[in-house]
Every structure is written in structure tokens, then in C-alpha cells.
Amino acid sequence: SNVNAPDIESVECWSYKNTALAAQTYMLAATSHGLATCAMEGYDSRKAREVLRIPDRYGLPLMVATGYDIDIDKNDNELTEEEKKQRSRSTPRLGIDEIVFVDSFGSSMK
């Protein structure tokens, strides 16, 4: 037997890392075409597999939401009806100073 052959755990780890790299490339390409993306994890993968009819032999390490970003610089009176609906469904976001730190956790960039 080949002692250098990967075992099943390292194969899964390798495939998940490569999936992340492919997702990153997809997200960069989508952004270059004017689309917004968001990598997601923490979803119910069993339900996602069922809805998307993904066979059991495949893992689902992440999903990437893709669409057109809402123009937050527009005033409400400049928005189309669809944009108004989208804006009303938007979730609050943390400020950059709440998620990006310098030197150590909690040390604001400002």
C-alpha cells in the first residue's frame, strides 16, 4: 500500500479548501461583472441538499448568494418600486470598525 496516499479525512479537507478557492474565484469574477456576492455557511445543509437535489456523496461546504447590490447612496425618492421593496428587506449591517481590527481584537482602525 502507498503510505503517501491521503486518507478520507484529508481528502474531504482538501476538497473543502478547493471549493473555497473556486468560490473565491467565482465571487471575484461576479464582482468584475457588476454583481454582488456573499459566501454563506451555517445553513441547514440537509435541507439544502434536499431542495437542490444534491446526491449524498457530495459535500456542501458553502453557498454563494449572487445578485445586484442595492444602491445605498440613492435617496428613497430616486428608487424604483422594486428597489424600495429590496431596501425594506435589507438586514442591518455592522460598521467596518465593528468587524475589522488593527493589531489585536477590539482595536479599532480609527
C-alpha positions, 0 to 999 in steps of 0.5 A: 500500500502507498503510505503517501496516499491521503486518507478520507479525512484529508481528502474531504479537507482538501476538497473543502479548501478547493471549493473555497478557492473556486468560490473565491474565484467565482465571487471575484469574477461576479464582482468584475461583472457588476454583481454582488456576492456573499459566501454563506455557511451555517445553513441547514445543509440537509435541507439544502441538499434536499431542495437542490437535489444534491446526491449524498456523496457530495459535500456542501461546504458553502453557498454563494448568494449572487445578485445586484447590490442595492444602491445605498447612496440613492435617496428613497425618492430616486428608487424604483418600486422594486428597489424600495421593496429590496431596501425594506428587506435589507438586514442591518449591517455592522460598521467596518470598525465593528468587524475589522481590527488593527493589531489585536481584537477590539482595536479599532482602525480609527 
